[in-house]
Amino acid sequence: MRNMFMCCFVLAGCTLNPGKAVELDTPPDEGCGAEHYSDLIGEPVANHSFDTENGKVRIIPPNSAVTMDHRPDRLNVDVNVNADIARLWCG
């Protein structure tokens, strides 16, 4: 009985407050400029230069090893085996 009484007190602290809504933060714009180049997917990578304000661009050929550091201001350009742009992403 004593254990059940203690358990009720512990669980009482875990209740949610139904009066407050939880707001989730939306992710900020990463700022690498990938959205400006999205129409280039499928185009040959050699036909384009990727000029960004900060100049941080990484061209990634197929089956290449890349570092896993996340840099939101860096534009990554994945290239397929045909040397076409397959994916553009920030990181």
C-alpha positions as CSV (number, residue, x, y, z in Angstrom):
1,M,0.0,0.0,0.0
2,R,2.8,2.4,0.9
3,N,4.5,1.7,-2.5
4,M,1.3,2.4,-4.3
5,F,0.9,5.7,-2.5
6,M,4.4,6.8,-3.4
7,C,3.9,5.7,-7.0
8,C,0.9,8.1,-7.2
9,F,3.0,11.0,-6.1
10,V,5.7,10.3,-8.6
11,L,3.2,9.9,-11.5
12,A,1.4,13.0,-10.6
13,G,4.4,15.0,-11.5
14,C,4.4,13.6,-15.1
15,T,1.0,14.9,-16.1
16,L,0.7,17.4,-19.0
17,N,-0.9,20.8,-18.6
18,P,-3.8,20.6,-21.1
19,G,-4.2,24.4,-21.0
20,K,-1.0,25.1,-22.9
21,A,-0.3,24.4,-26.5
22,V,3.2,23.3,-27.4
23,E,4.8,25.3,-30.2
24,L,7.5,23.7,-32.3
25,D,10.2,25.9,-33.8
26,T,10.4,25.7,-37.6
27,P,13.9,25.2,-38.9
28,P,15.6,28.4,-40.0
29,D,16.6,29.0,-43.6
30,E,20.0,27.4,-43.8
31,G,21.2,30.0,-46.2
32,C,23.4,28.0,-48.6
33,G,21.3,28.9,-51.6
34,A,20.3,25.4,-52.6
35,E,16.7,26.5,-53.4
36,H,18.1,28.9,-56.0
37,Y,19.7,26.1,-58.0
38,S,16.9,23.4,-57.7
39,D,16.0,23.8,-61.4
40,L,19.5,22.5,-62.3
41,I,18.9,19.0,-61.2
42,G,19.5,16.7,-64.1
43,E,21.8,19.2,-65.9
44,P,25.5,18.5,-66.5
45,V,27.5,19.8,-63.6
46,A,30.2,21.1,-66.0
47,N,27.7,23.6,-67.5
48,H,27.3,25.5,-64.3
49,S,29.3,27.4,-61.8
50,F,27.8,27.7,-58.3
51,D,28.5,31.2,-57.2
52,T,27.3,31.7,-53.6
53,E,27.8,34.7,-51.4
54,N,30.1,32.9,-49.1
55,G,31.7,30.7,-51.7
56,K,31.4,27.5,-49.8
57,V,30.5,24.8,-52.4
58,R,31.3,21.1,-52.4
59,I,30.9,19.1,-55.6
60,I,30.5,15.4,-54.6
61,P,31.2,12.9,-57.3
62,P,29.5,9.4,-57.1
63,N,30.9,7.0,-54.5
64,S,33.0,9.8,-52.9
65,A,33.9,9.9,-49.2
66,V,32.8,13.2,-47.6
67,T,33.2,14.5,-44.1
68,M,30.1,14.4,-41.9
69,D,30.4,17.9,-40.4
70,H,27.3,19.9,-40.9
71,R,27.9,23.4,-42.3
72,P,24.6,25.1,-43.0
73,D,26.2,27.7,-45.1
74,R,27.8,25.2,-47.5
75,L,26.1,24.1,-50.8
76,N,26.6,20.4,-51.6
77,V,26.2,19.3,-55.1
78,D,25.8,15.5,-55.6
79,V,26.8,14.4,-59.0
80,N,25.7,11.0,-60.6
81,V,27.7,8.7,-62.8
82,N,26.7,10.6,-65.9
83,A,28.2,13.8,-64.4
84,D,24.7,15.3,-64.0
85,I,23.5,17.1,-60.9
86,A,21.5,14.6,-58.8
87,R,20.9,16.5,-55.6
88,L,21.5,20.0,-54.1
89,W,21.5,20.4,-50.3
90,C,22.9,22.4,-47.4
91,G,25.3,21.0,-44.9
